[in-house]
Amino acid sequence: MAEEMNQEAAPRPDPARMPGHIAIIMDGNGRWARQKGLPRIEGHRAGVKVVDRVVSYCRSAGIKALTLYSFSSENWNRPSSEVGALMKILKAYVTKELSRMLKENIRFNAVGALDNLPGFAREAVLEAMESTKNNDGMTLTLALSYGAREEIAAAARRMAQDVKNNILSPDDIDENIFSRYLYTHGLPDPDLLIRTSGELRISNFLLWQIAYTELYFTPKLWPEFTPADVEEAIVSFQARQRRFGLTGEQLPDSEGTPQ
């Protein structure tokens, strides 16, 4: 009874000040499975169910963009059996959720070195991106075969090539121009980054984009994460003052996020 009262008393997010873009490092599937005496892949399968619930919550809460760190460039170094199973889970998830994304006006997006994905997974990802490209209710982005350092290096290579081809002048290069060459071009920078499992690091995720992102860490393993935990992270976000280099007195809204 006391626990139920505490849950009822938990603060709820202010709908008028929701983050526009939430990014999540979904960590802890393997540890969750190990704690339960299960194969690692069962942790990943449990994690997919959490993705469904978190996407549903964010869509209903009016979050405009949700980016999930699904498979890093370093994850290719895991055992081939685990990698193969993850690729099959990816294909199954994208294929199963496509009808839902079309129905709920969700645009599906993927960022990373997608050419590295096996053909069957890449085709499912590209098909979902093409089928939902005109949806504008929420953008769901999966970071796949993604590494932020490689993203930045690839952007620099493409930009250098455009300079070489006289498409771009070096004098015109600034932060906005550079951002156009990143995988995430067209997405706003995240307002809130959540990492599960208690690890306190970024793990090569969106290094350029999170310059002013609010960070939130939770000890919960990803398969244990719930929409209530998303709300808790948003409440924490809304309690912070985002100054972007200004003093508190300079902010239009002294209560928190600049309007």
N, C-alpha and C positions, 0 to 999 in steps of 0.2 A: 504494500500500500504506500509506504514512504517513497519507494522508487517511482511509483506511478505519479505521486504528487510532485516529485522533483522534475519528472518529464513534462508534466503539465505546466510547471512554472518556468521551463526553459524559455529564454527569449526567442522571439521569432524575427526573421529578417524583415526589414522595412521594404515593402514592394517598390517604393519610390526611389530607392538607392541601391538597386541590385547591380552587381558587376556585369558589365557587358560581355566580357570574355573570361571564362574560367578554363585554366589548363590543369591537368592532373597527371602526376607521375604515379601510375598504378603499380605499387610495389608490394610484394609479400605473398604472392601466390604460392611459390615454392615452399616458403616457411610454413604457411598455413597447412599445406598438404603434409609436410614432414611431421608437424605437430599431431596430425590425425592419423599418422601411419599410412598415408596414401601416396601413390606415385605423384611426381611433380605435375604431370599433365592434368591430374584431377584438380589441382589448384587453379590451373589456367581455365579449366571448364567452369569452375565455381566463379572465377573472376568475370567471365563473360556474362553470367547472370547479374552480377553487380553492375556491369556496364549498362545493361538494359534498364535497371532501376534508376541509375543516375541520369541517363539520357532522358527518361520519362520525367523525372523531377525537374531537370533543367528546362525542358521544353515547357512544362506547365508553369514554371516560375518566371518565364519570360526571359531566360538567359539567351542572348542572341548568338553566342559562339561557345562551343565546348571542344577543347582539344585534348586528346588522350594520347599519352606516350605509350604506344602499343608494342613496338618492337624496335629496339635500338640497333644501330650499325654494329655495336659490340656483341649483340645477342647472336650474331651469326657464328660466334665462337663456341656456342653451347653445343652439347652432344647433338649429332645429326638427327637422332630419333626424336629429340625434343623439338628441334627446329622444324622438322617435317610435320609433326603433330600440330605445332602452332600455326603453320601455314594452312593446314586443313581446317583448323578452327576458324581462322580468319576468313577463308572462303565461305564456310558454312554460315558464319555470322552475317557477313555482308549479303549473301544470297537470301538468307531468311529475313533480314531486316529491310530489304529493299522495298517491299510492298508497304511496310509500316512507314518508312521515310516518305514515300510518295503520298500516303494518306495524311500524314501529319505535317506535311510541308517542310520537311527537313532536307537541307542540302548536304549531301555527303561529299566529303573532301578527304584527300590523303596527301601528305607531304613526306618527302624523303627520297632516297634513291630507289624509286619504284621499279626501275629496270632490273634491280637485283632480286626482286621477288620471283618465285617460280611462276611459270606461265599461267597455270590454272588460278593462282591467287591474284596475280596481276590483272588478268582478264576480268575477274569478278569485281575488283576494286574499280577499274576503269569503267566498266559497264554501269556500276552504281553512280559514279561521278557524272557520267554522261546523262543518265536517266533522271537525275535529280538536280541538274545544273540550274534550272529555272526556279527552284523552290527558294523561298525567302523567309521562312518562319524561324529557322535556326540553322546554323552551320555546324555540323558534326565533323570534326577533323581527326583522323587517325594518323599519328606519326609512325611511319613504317620504314624500316631500314634507315632510320633517321639518326643523324649525329650532328649536333650544332656546329662543331668545328669544321666538319666537311661541308656543311651548308654554307658557312661563311667563305671557305676556300673556293667552293664551286661558284659562288656569287662573284668573288674577285676574279676568277678565271673568265667568266662570261663578260664581266665589265671590261676587263683588259682586252678581250677580243673585240668588243664594240669600239673601244678607243682605237685599236689597231685598224679597224675598218672604217674609221672616221664617222661612226654613228654617234659617238659620245666624246665630248671634250673633257679632258682631265679637270679643267677649271670648273666644270659644272657638277662634279661629284660632291655630294653632301650626304647627310644621313638619309634624307628622303629618297634620293636617287639610289643609294646603296640598298635600301629596303626593297626596292622594286625588283632586285635580282635574287632575293631570298625565296625559298620554297613557299613561305607564308605570305607572299605578296597578295594583297587584297583582304587579308585578315587584320583586324585591329590587334595591337599588342595586348597580351593578357592583363587583366586587372588583378586577378587572383590566381596564384599557383598553389595547388594542394599536393602534398606528397604523403602517401601512406607508409606504414611499416616502421616508423620511428627513425628512419635514416635522415640525417640532416645535411643533405647535399643535393646538387642539381643534376648530376649525372649526364652532362653534355646535352641538356635539353633547352632549346630556345634561348641560347646565351645572349644573342643580340636583342631579342624581343622582350626580355624580362628586366630591362634596365630599371624600370620604375614599378615593377609588379610587386604586389604584396604577397609575401610568402606565408604559408600555413602548413605546419607539420603535425601529423597525428600518429600516435603509436599503433593505431589499428592496422591490421593487415588488410590488403585490398578485398579479399573475399568476405571480410567482416564489415566492410564499409557500407553505410546506409544513407538514404536521402536525409535522414536526421543529422548525420555527420556533415553532409554538404551544407545544411542550414547552419550548423554550428560554425563552420568555416566562414560562411557569409556574414554571420553576426559579428565574428571577430574582424572581418574585413571592414564592415560598416562602422566599427568602433574606432578605427584608425584614422589618422589625419594624413592625407596624401598631399605632400607639399611640393613635390617636383622641383626641389631646390629653393623654394620660397620660404619665408618665415611664416609662422602661424598667423601673424597679424596681417599678412598680405592676402590671405585666402578670402575669397568672397564669402565662403560659408565656414565660419569659425567652428562649426560643429563637426566637420569632417571633410568629406571629399569635395573638392572644388566643383562648383556647378558651372 
